[in-house]
Every structure is written in C-alpha cells, then in structure tokens.
C-alpha cells in the first residue's frame, strides 16, 4: 500500500512539472514547421505568331527545377538547357516549342507553345483572277502589290507615259506603253522583274513563248523565267530566252521560247526577270507540251535525261582554283564552284588559273555532235579560255567582252546557258577547228585564264570565280 502511494505521488509530480514548463514558454519559443511545397512550371513566349525570318524569346521562371530542357521544332537553335533563349524561324509553318522541367523530387512537367510562322502575303493577280495556262499572259497584267512585291523597276516613273504614251494602270511605275498594235512593257533594264500569278489547269510540261521586240543595233537581252515560292518569295530559275537580234523595230514582235517547264496544277507565281535592257515584252503564249524524250547527246556533267553519257571526273586544280561542289545549280541539284584563291589552292600565288576535267572513259568521242553546251555564272570581267584538250592538241574559245554576246554570256552574277558550235573551238584559239579530232578528247572541260589579260590578274581571292553546270554535247 505504501508503494502504491509513492507511485501516485511520482506521477503527480511529473504532471505538475510539465504543466509548469508549458505555462512558462513565451511566444518566442514557438517554432513553425513548414512541410515541402512542390515547384511550379512557369514559362512564356514573347510571341506565338510571327513572320518567317523573325525570332521568339522564350523564358522559363520555373521554381525548384533540377533541370530544364527546351526543344524547338523548326527553330534555330533546336534545343537549349538555358532558362532564356532566342529562337529564329526561317520557314513558314506551325511548330511546337516544348519545355520539360524535372524537379528535385524527380517529378517531370512539360509546357508547350504552338508557334505560327507566317509566310509572305498571298500574291494578288491583276484583276483578282489568275490567268489560266495553257493560255496567254499579257505582259502589262502583272500582279498587284507594288514595288518589291509584284515587280521591281529601277525608277518610280512610267517612262513610257513620260514619253507620251497613254496610261494603262495607275498603281505602279512599270514602264507600260499603250500602242495601237500592242500594249507592252518597255524601257527595260538589267535586274528589273514582274510577277504573274497563274492557274495551271493540269500538272504538266509547258512552253513559254515570249513575244519580244528590240530596235537596238545590238538587239535585246535575255529574259529569265523563274518560279517564285508563294510562301517565302524565293525564286528558282526555269530557263532563259537568250539574247536576240534586232527584230526590225521596237514594235515588231517575234517569239522566243523557253520549253520543258514543269508546273504543278493550281496556283503558281512566275517571275519574268530582265537580264538586260533593249527588250520590249508584249505577252507570253503558254502551251502545254508533250514531254520530250531524252536529249540526243552525250552527257558530261548534267542531270538531264540524255541518250549517252561519259561522265566527267572531278576537276583537278592545276593552279589557283579551289573547286567544290555546291547546291546552287543551274539545272538539277549540284554544280561546281571554281573559287579563285592562289594562296590557299597551293599555287605559288602568281595569279595563273587552270583546271582540267577529264572524261571517265578517255578519249571521249564526240564526233557525232555539233554543239558543246555549258551553263556558267560569274561576275568577273576577266577573259576565260574555255578549252578542250585532245591528243592532237588543245582547242579553245575565249569568252571576253566581244564574244560573250555571241554565246549568250553575261557577267551579271546569274546563270547563263551557252550553246557553242564545236567548230568554234580552234587549235590554240585561232587555228584549225576541232571537228576532225572530236574522237580524241582527253580534257572535256579546261578552265583557264587568258594570256591577253594575264598580267592584270591579282592574287586576291574571288577575283576570278566561276560556277559551272550542265555540260553536254548535243546534235542540235
């Protein structure tokens, strides 16, 4: 009984002690315990609707993140681990941008953005309705939209109106002359262009006959036909008319045809690009054609369908050229760039340039063909010896300020297709024609500087650059 009383007193004392301790605590002795709170995925985009070529700033303010991973479809850069990143979009379309956040508790969250990248404004055909092809495109009925959109003209005024012509349309500065027999684009200059939005009734192959006139003593300059991407405005070369002789007057029109143009059905925007002046354009007659069979010829460096082939081997630099394959082709998907760089080509730096392309099977026999075809592009004004080597000697023509026009060449930084009679290739440039030795060709393309202006060459890189494509022999 005494033991039980003692235990009771013990417990009573302990209870009293705890009570005193609790009552003696001040507010300063109280501590608040906060349980773990989860992080939050927070991000924003500066814009979700832009024009191609513009950028979007993405920002993540996510809290308690262990890792951040951005992915940007269609963007540059395409990925990033930084919280803040600027992304450029080069092509129209709708793209997803995604942020994946991993937290310290190993949970993962994502946030996505839909980025709409707009292209250029839709083309506006003159009169509101696209011209139908096959059919006739009147030159004066180019698209609406103004300078830099529907056309480019070197001066604001309509020079034809300034010279007394009636006004055909009030909206632009393209030089349109209204005459009794034809309303036409006149007073053209190099680099000017006009767009036409057309409706192709079927996917097919078309021929474009340009009705042109020139009263200049040297004739008119080539018209280049291009296809414009309706989303980006980028253009693709389709072909050229080539330069043409005086037609007998500024209002005497003749046809110059660019054939073999493949267009998809539906809306297409074509561009008519003037490579030079002295060319009047009345209209374009477009006809659908039956696709031609392979070219009757001998392919050397071409992606065309052709009856025979003896591929040229990779050109070898023999002085001052650095030769690379590029995608900026005249025809097909690749061309050669002969970049003039005496120092880095391994040459001694004396400015002499030479490169030889040998046929895969040597000697090459081109005795069945009458023309040597090649596409060239350059801005240099220096002479070029375009040469073929044979076991009987070297035969060449020289492209210079006198002969360029003969073969349709211009030094304007644009592609030009040259069709050269093989008989024009002379031994050492001025001797007998190559005709009797066409079965002995060991060098099917030799690019060389010309002795006539050799002394004026510099060692500056790029001073004698040439692009080369579409090399083949043809019967016609």
Secondary structure, 3 states (H helix, E strand, C coil): CHHHHHHHHHHHHHHHHHHHHHHHCCHHHCCCCCCCCCCCCCEEECCCEEECCCEEEEEECCCCEEEEEEEECCEECCEECCCEEEEEECCCEEEEEEEEEEECCCCEEEEEEEEEEECCCCCECHHHCCEEECEEEECCCCCECCECCCEECCCCCCHHHHCCCCCCCCCCCCCEEECCCCEEECCCCCCCEEEEEEEECCCEEEEEEEEEEECCCCCECCEEEEEECCCCCCEEEEEECCCECCCCEEEEEEEEEEEEEEECCEEEEEEEEECCCCCEEEEEEEEEECCCCCEEEEEEECCCCEEEECCECCCEEEECEEEEEECCCCCCCCEEEEEECCCCCCCCCCCCCEEEECECCCCECCCCCCEEEEEEECCCCCCEEEEEEECCEEEEEEECCCCHHHHCCCCCCCCEEEEEEHHHCEECCCCCEHHHHHHHEEEEEEEEECHHHHHHCCCCCCCCCEEEEEEEEECC
